[in-house]
Amino acid sequence: MNDETRSRLFARLDRVTRVPLLLLAVVMISLLTLPEIVDLEPELVLAFDAASFAI
């Protein structure tokens, strides 16, 4: 695999994964900060912890 092919593949991978990773980061930040900002029921806090662990 030459450098040009590798560069094109990297550019394609970067383009394909940019938005999904950005959305995942926003969800993760929300999962981590929302329980600290808002008073949630213990079941919801547990669900948020499980979701953040899964991510």
TIKOL-299729 format. One line per 3 residues: number of its first residue (from 1); for each residue y, z, x of N, C-alpha, C, CB. Coordinates in steps of 0.2 Angstrom, whole numbers. Last residue first. Glycine has a CB too. Example, Ala and Ser with C-alpha at 12.3 -4.5 7.8 and 13.67 -1.06 7.14 Angstrom:
<lumlos>
2) -11,35,64,-5,36,68,0,39,64,-3,29,70; -28,39,66,-22,39,62,-16,39,66,-22,45,57
</lumlos>
This chain:
<lumlos>
55) 17,133,-104,21,128,-101,21,129,-94,28,128,-103; 10,145,-107,6,138,-108,10,133,-104,6,137,-115; 20,154,-106,15,154,-101,11,148,-101,10,160,-103
52) 28,151,-117,31,150,-110,25,150,-105,36,155,-109; 19,154,-127,21,147,-126,24,146,-119,26,145,-132; 17,168,-125,11,163,-125,14,156,-123,7,164,-131
49) 31,172,-128,27,173,-121,21,169,-120,25,181,-121; 32,168,-141,36,165,-136,33,166,-129,43,168,-136; 22,177,-147,21,169,-147,26,166,-142,23,167,-154
46) 28,189,-144,21,187,-141,20,180,-141,16,191,-145; 39,188,-152,40,188,-144,34,187,-141,42,196,-143; 34,187,-164,37,181,-162,38,182,-154,44,180,-165
43) 29,200,-165,24,194,-165,27,188,-163,22,193,-173; 40,208,-165,35,208,-159,30,202,-159,32,215,-159; 55,199,-170,49,203,-171,44,203,-165,46,201,-178
40) 70,198,-160,64,195,-163,59,200,-165,61,189,-159; 86,198,-157,81,203,-158,76,200,-163,84,209,-162; 92,186,-144,91,188,-152,85,193,-152,89,181,-156
37) 91,186,-130,98,186,-134,97,188,-141,100,178,-134; 78,187,-126,83,191,-123,89,192,-127,84,189,-116; 72,176,-133,70,183,-135,75,189,-132,63,185,-132
34) 79,165,-127,80,167,-134,78,174,-136,76,162,-139; 75,163,-114,81,166,-115,82,169,-122,87,162,-114; 62,156,-113,64,162,-109,70,166,-111,64,160,-102
31) 63,146,-122,58,151,-123,59,157,-119,51,148,-121; 74,139,-117,75,142,-123,70,147,-124,74,137,-129; 68,134,-105,74,139,-105,75,142,-111,80,135,-103
28) 58,126,-111,56,132,-107,62,137,-106,54,130,-100; 66,116,-117,61,121,-121,59,127,-117,55,117,-123; 72,111,-106,76,114,-111,72,118,-115,79,108,-115
25) 60,106,-99,65,111,-96,69,115,-101,69,108,-90; 56,96,-108,51,102,-106,56,108,-103,46,100,-101; 66,87,-107,65,91,-113,61,97,-112,61,86,-118
22) 64,83,-93,71,86,-95,70,90,-102,76,81,-96; 52,78,-94,53,84,-90,59,87,-92,52,82,-83; 54,66,-103,50,72,-105,50,78,-100,42,69,-104
19) 64,59,-95,66,62,-101,61,68,-103,66,57,-106; 57,56,-82,63,59,-82,65,63,-89,69,54,-81; 45,48,-82,44,56,-83,51,59,-83,41,58,-77
16) 49,35,-80,44,37,-86,44,44,-87,37,35,-84; 57,35,-69,60,33,-75,55,35,-81,60,25,-75; 47,39,-59,53,43,-60,56,41,-67,58,42,-55
13) 38,29,-60,36,36,-62,42,40,-63,32,39,-56; 46,18,-55,44,18,-62,41,25,-64,38,13,-62; 49,23,-42,55,22,-47,52,22,-54,58,15,-45
10) 36,23,-37,40,29,-37,45,29,-42,42,31,-30; 33,9,-37,29,14,-41,33,21,-42,22,15,-38; 43,5,-28,43,2,-35,39,7,-40,40,-5,-36
7) 39,11,-16,45,12,-19,46,10,-26,51,9,-15; 26,5,-15,27,13,-16,33,14,-19,26,16,-9; 30,-8,-12,26,-6,-18,26,1,-20,18,-8,-17
4) 37,-6,0,40,-9,-6,36,-7,-12,41,-17,-5; 27,-1,9,33,3,7,37,1,1,38,3,13; 10,-5,4,16,-5,8,22,-1,5,18,-13,9
1) -6,0,4,0,0,0,6,0,5,0,6,-5
</lumlos>
